[in-house]
Amino acid sequence: MDNAHVDNLSDELDDVADQYEHLKGSKWDKAYKAAWKKALSTKAAKATFRRMHAFRGSKEGKMLHKEMVDLKRAVKKNLKVTDLPDSDSSDEEDIEEDMEDIASTLTIKVTEEGQDAIEKDAIKIKASMKKVKATAVYKKFEVSMKKWL
């Protein structure tokens, strides 16, 4: 995204956040929470969660998790964010306001080597996902998810 549009995006996100804040505790909010509670307690939802846990514990799920951890490490090692202020405020609201104020001053740097390392791990995840999608445990999870949705 072009940096020239960041302010517009920030304004729009602030507007959306304000709208959600306005809806808290409203009739709509209560209906929304009730609908989610109902959706999460169906037989299809329970089957989906069982399949998700089975996938997570499977050989394939563990392989994909390892690839995701490797990517996280590569990003953490190679992505440098600078110009963060030292916050001496313990108030969460003050910290949030400070972060909004300085968001436009952040500098994010990734070296060529870092880009290569991150890209390499991202490619590994893509290859792993292709393998995982062909497995029975994933297909069962996918079927359960589609039924639930």
Rosetta silent file (secondary structure, phi, psi, omega in degrees, C-alpha in Angstrom):
SEQUENCE: MDNAHVDNLSDELDDVADQYEHLKGSKWDKAYKAAWKKALSTKAAKATFRRMHAFRGSKEGKMLHKEMVDLKRAVKKNLKVTDLPDSDSSDEEDIEEDMEDIASTLTIKVTEEGQDAIEKDAIKIKASMKKVKATAVYKKFEVSMKKWL
SCORE:     score description
SCORE:     0.000 S_00000001
   1 L     0.000  136.163  178.996    0.000    0.000    0.000 S_00000001
   2 L   -66.561  133.518 -178.973    1.292    3.416   -0.901 S_00000001
   3 H   -58.362  -25.402 -179.686    2.278    5.422    2.194 S_00000001
   4 H   -64.026  -20.746 -177.389    0.255    8.366    0.914 S_00000001
   5 H   -98.241   -1.867 -177.574   -2.925    6.388    1.679 S_00000001
   6 H   -61.966  -41.659  179.393   -2.024    5.359    5.235 S_00000001
   7 H   -61.625  -41.765  178.771   -3.723    8.399    6.789 S_00000001
   8 H   -63.075  -43.705  178.911   -6.955    7.673    4.901 S_00000001
   9 H   -63.193  -43.663  179.522   -6.872    4.049    6.008 S_00000001
  10 H   -59.533  -43.555  178.360   -6.169    5.082    9.596 S_00000001
  11 H   -61.774  -43.451 -179.724   -9.155    7.464    9.553 S_00000001
  12 H   -64.643  -42.622  179.069  -11.430    4.745    8.167 S_00000001
  13 H   -64.700  -37.376  175.878  -10.262    2.220   10.765 S_00000001
  14 H   -62.864  -41.398  178.458  -10.883    4.771   13.511 S_00000001
  15 H   -62.349  -43.117  179.184  -14.406    5.301   12.176 S_00000001
  16 H   -63.670  -44.960  179.046  -15.073    1.547   12.178 S_00000001
  17 H   -59.824  -40.575  178.355  -13.706    1.211   15.720 S_00000001
  18 H   -63.481  -39.875  178.984  -15.980    4.043   16.846 S_00000001
  19 H   -64.007  -44.226  177.752  -18.996    2.320   15.294 S_00000001
  20 H   -63.580  -39.396  178.603  -18.213   -0.950   17.083 S_00000001
  21 H   -62.087  -40.554  179.645  -17.717    0.932   20.344 S_00000001
  22 H   -64.258  -31.359 -177.150  -21.115    2.572   19.838 S_00000001
  23 H   -80.948  -15.086 -178.062  -22.743   -0.858   19.368 S_00000001
  24 L   -56.092  128.309  178.259  -21.394   -2.340   22.631 S_00000001
  25 L    79.473   -2.851 -178.722  -24.262   -3.397   24.871 S_00000001
  26 L   -76.783  171.972  176.769  -26.864   -2.547   22.233 S_00000001
  27 H   -57.837  -41.416  179.928  -29.719   -4.785   21.123 S_00000001
  28 H   -63.561  -43.524 -179.633  -27.685   -5.672   18.028 S_00000001
  29 H   -60.362  -44.586  179.962  -24.634   -6.614   20.126 S_00000001
  30 H   -65.092  -40.956  178.576  -26.699   -8.917   22.314 S_00000001
  31 H   -65.897  -39.848  179.023  -28.323  -10.560   19.273 S_00000001
  32 H   -62.889  -46.445  179.121  -24.919  -10.997   17.621 S_00000001
  33 H   -63.822  -39.780  178.913  -23.441  -12.650   20.726 S_00000001
  34 H   -65.086  -40.304  179.384  -26.478  -14.920   21.058 S_00000001
  35 H   -65.015  -41.623  178.187  -26.206  -15.960   17.406 S_00000001
  36 H   -65.100  -41.318  179.268  -22.494  -16.791   17.792 S_00000001
  37 H   -60.388  -42.556  179.160  -23.191  -18.785   20.951 S_00000001
  38 H   -66.187  -43.538 -179.106  -25.849  -20.746   19.095 S_00000001
  39 H   -63.927  -33.529 -178.237  -23.591  -21.258   16.047 S_00000001
  40 H   -82.269   -9.880 -178.456  -20.752  -22.557   18.216 S_00000001
  41 L  -106.397   11.277  178.519  -22.949  -25.051   20.042 S_00000001
  42 L   -78.533  163.514  177.459  -24.282  -26.927   17.004 S_00000001
  43 H   -61.466  -40.445  179.867  -23.433  -30.534   16.189 S_00000001
  44 H   -65.299  -39.317  179.151  -21.556  -29.370   13.062 S_00000001
  45 H   -65.360  -43.892  179.649  -19.474  -26.882   15.077 S_00000001
  46 H   -62.059  -39.462  177.413  -18.554  -29.543   17.622 S_00000001
  47 H   -64.992  -39.626  179.209  -17.511  -31.899   14.807 S_00000001
  48 H   -62.892  -44.705  179.826  -15.414  -29.136   13.274 S_00000001
  49 H   -65.584  -37.873  176.345  -13.619  -28.469   16.559 S_00000001
  50 H   -61.309  -45.518  179.866  -12.986  -32.212   17.041 S_00000001
  51 H   -65.020  -37.792  179.197  -11.495  -32.417   13.537 S_00000001
  52 H   -63.008  -43.685  178.616   -9.444  -29.279   14.149 S_00000001
  53 H   -67.199  -36.937  177.050   -7.956  -30.789   17.300 S_00000001
  54 H   -64.092  -41.339  178.414   -7.317  -34.073   15.480 S_00000001
  55 H   -64.545  -44.771 -178.616   -5.526  -32.156   12.733 S_00000001
  56 H   -58.388  -37.181 -179.658   -3.474  -30.172   15.249 S_00000001
  57 H   -86.723   -7.081 -177.938   -2.248  -33.390   16.874 S_00000001
  58 L   -77.337  165.507  177.166   -1.626  -35.189   13.586 S_00000001
  59 H   -57.869  -41.605 -179.218    1.732  -35.611   11.886 S_00000001
  60 H   -66.239  -42.887  179.293    0.591  -33.173    9.202 S_00000001
  61 H   -64.042  -40.119  178.775   -0.574  -30.579   11.705 S_00000001
  62 H   -66.899  -37.274  178.323    2.692  -30.774   13.598 S_00000001
  63 H   -63.482  -45.943 -179.816    4.635  -30.408   10.336 S_00000001
  64 H   -65.165  -39.887  177.693    2.667  -27.294    9.402 S_00000001
  65 H   -60.207  -43.280  179.285    3.093  -25.882   12.916 S_00000001
  66 H   -60.394  -42.838  179.525    6.867  -26.362   12.660 S_00000001
  67 H   -63.783  -38.969  179.151    6.922  -24.475    9.352 S_00000001
  68 H   -66.792  -39.662  177.749    4.903  -21.627   10.875 S_00000001
  69 H   -63.722  -41.885  178.427    7.286  -21.422   13.848 S_00000001
  70 H   -60.835  -42.674  178.499   10.241  -21.311   11.441 S_00000001
  71 H   -63.607  -44.312  179.293    8.614  -18.439    9.532 S_00000001
  72 H   -58.742  -43.730  178.905    7.901  -16.577   12.778 S_00000001
  73 H   -63.164  -42.289 -179.525   11.542  -16.943   13.810 S_00000001
  74 H   -62.771  -42.171  178.802   12.745  -15.742   10.408 S_00000001
  75 H   -65.337  -46.613 -178.241   10.516  -12.663   10.598 S_00000001
  76 H   -61.717  -38.574 -178.459   11.512  -11.938   14.197 S_00000001
  77 H   -73.164  -36.755 -168.638   15.200  -12.305   13.367 S_00000001
  78 H  -105.390  -13.294 -179.590   15.181  -10.327   10.109 S_00000001
  79 E   -99.247  122.310 -178.994   12.516   -7.648   10.504 S_00000001
  80 E  -114.517  125.100  176.621   13.668   -4.597   12.407 S_00000001
  81 E  -110.793  124.311 -178.329   11.230   -1.947   13.625 S_00000001
  82 E  -120.530  175.702 -179.320   12.838    1.264   14.813 S_00000001
  83 L    69.038   24.177  173.290   11.767    4.624   16.172 S_00000001
  84 L   -80.107  131.649 -179.862    9.601    3.043   18.868 S_00000001
  85 L   -77.348  155.074  171.300    9.370    5.377   21.841 S_00000001
  86 L   -79.962  118.186 -177.923   10.128    4.272   25.375 S_00000001
  87 L   -94.644  120.040  177.843    6.737    4.288   27.020 S_00000001
  88 L  -100.463    5.277  179.867    6.794    5.209   30.679 S_00000001
  89 L   -91.399  136.716  177.793    3.006    5.161   30.903 S_00000001
  90 L  -100.061   -5.950  180.000    1.329    2.150   32.458 S_00000001
  91 L   -79.262  122.558 -176.227   -2.163    3.209   31.392 S_00000001
  92 H   -58.808  -39.032 -179.643   -3.281    1.028   28.470 S_00000001
  93 H   -65.566  -41.725  177.943   -5.300    3.853   26.893 S_00000001
  94 H   -62.985  -41.560  179.424   -2.309    6.234   26.985 S_00000001
  95 H   -62.605  -43.591  179.860   -0.083    3.605   25.399 S_00000001
  96 H   -61.959  -43.497  178.123   -2.640    3.033   22.638 S_00000001
  97 H   -63.937  -41.475  177.787   -2.846    6.775   21.926 S_00000001
  98 H   -59.977  -43.215 -178.729    0.961    7.037   21.924 S_00000001
  99 H   -65.124  -38.640  177.168    1.192    4.194   19.420 S_00000001
 100 H   -63.554  -40.434 -179.172   -1.361    5.852   17.145 S_00000001
 101 H   -65.614  -36.517 -175.030    0.599    9.099   17.271 S_00000001
 102 H   -97.638   -1.512 -176.200    3.904    7.506   16.353 S_00000001
 103 H   -55.436  -37.101 -177.985    2.631    4.916   13.863 S_00000001
 104 H   -75.820  -11.265 -178.767    3.536    7.118   10.917 S_00000001
 105 H   -98.540   -3.375 -178.600    7.115    7.547   12.174 S_00000001
 106 L   -65.896  144.828  174.328    7.993    3.853   12.379 S_00000001
 107 E  -117.855  126.234  179.046   10.770    2.540   10.215 S_00000001
 108 E  -115.364  124.492 -177.285   10.653   -1.100    9.176 S_00000001
 109 E  -124.894  137.605  173.215   13.807   -2.594    7.710 S_00000001
 110 E  -135.617  125.547  178.749   14.506   -5.982    6.197 S_00000001
 111 L   -72.613  165.761  176.077   17.902   -6.775    4.683 S_00000001
 112 H   -57.617  -44.186  179.455   18.223   -8.603    1.351 S_00000001
 113 H   -63.193  -39.260  178.550   19.368  -11.684    3.265 S_00000001
 114 H   -64.633  -41.575  176.905   16.428  -11.290    5.612 S_00000001
 115 H   -59.874  -42.906  179.703   14.005  -11.036    2.726 S_00000001
 116 H   -63.072  -43.038 -179.499   15.469  -14.224    1.287 S_00000001
 117 H   -64.072  -44.858  179.933   15.178  -16.052    4.625 S_00000001
 118 H   -65.250  -44.318 -179.956   11.570  -14.957    5.145 S_00000001
 119 H   -63.151  -40.203  179.437   10.634  -15.801    1.559 S_00000001
 120 H   -59.291  -45.867  179.684   12.299  -19.215    1.844 S_00000001
 121 H   -69.371  -34.143  176.951   10.225  -20.070    4.929 S_00000001
 122 H   -65.772  -38.615  177.554    7.050  -18.730    3.307 S_00000001
 123 H   -65.676  -38.308  177.505    7.665  -20.978    0.295 S_00000001
 124 H   -61.728  -40.589  178.825    8.136  -23.948    2.653 S_00000001
 125 H   -63.645  -42.852  179.174    4.747  -23.210    4.230 S_00000001
 126 H   -60.528  -43.402  178.525    3.109  -23.083    0.812 S_00000001
 127 H   -65.800  -40.642  179.019    4.660  -26.446   -0.111 S_00000001
 128 H   -64.667  -41.810  179.246    3.652  -27.946    3.230 S_00000001
 129 H   -61.230  -38.380  178.556    0.078  -26.698    2.825 S_00000001
 130 H   -62.013  -42.999  178.156   -0.115  -28.359   -0.567 S_00000001
 131 H   -66.549  -43.596 -177.178    0.958  -31.667    1.015 S_00000001
 132 H   -62.978  -41.035 -177.772   -1.338  -31.209    4.006 S_00000001
 133 H   -63.112  -19.642 -179.802   -4.386  -30.490    1.843 S_00000001
 134 L   -87.741   -5.248 -175.996   -3.971  -33.911    0.216 S_00000001
 135 L   -87.368  156.776 -179.357   -4.169  -35.791    3.544 S_00000001
 136 H   -65.320  -41.066 -177.467   -7.235  -37.511    4.978 S_00000001
 137 H   -62.288  -38.334  178.425   -7.080  -35.648    8.285 S_00000001
 138 H   -71.036  -42.663 -178.830   -7.209  -32.292    6.515 S_00000001
 139 H   -61.598  -38.589  177.565   -9.970  -33.376    4.135 S_00000001
 140 H   -65.036  -42.830  177.214  -12.117  -34.498    7.071 S_00000001
 141 H   -61.134  -44.107 -179.505  -11.545  -31.178    8.797 S_00000001
 142 H   -61.762  -42.613  178.596  -12.407  -29.311    5.581 S_00000001
 143 H   -62.922  -44.577  178.271  -15.656  -31.272    5.150 S_00000001
 144 H   -61.272  -42.481 -179.923  -16.635  -30.572    8.759 S_00000001
 145 H   -61.841  -44.747 -179.215  -15.858  -26.887    8.331 S_00000001
 146 H   -65.059  -38.824  177.548  -17.983  -26.645    5.176 S_00000001
 147 H   -63.029  -43.796 -179.471  -20.896  -28.428    6.856 S_00000001
 148 H   -64.042  -44.302 -179.765  -20.698  -26.080    9.805 S_00000001
 149 L   -65.769    0.000    0.000  -20.523  -22.983    7.623 S_00000001
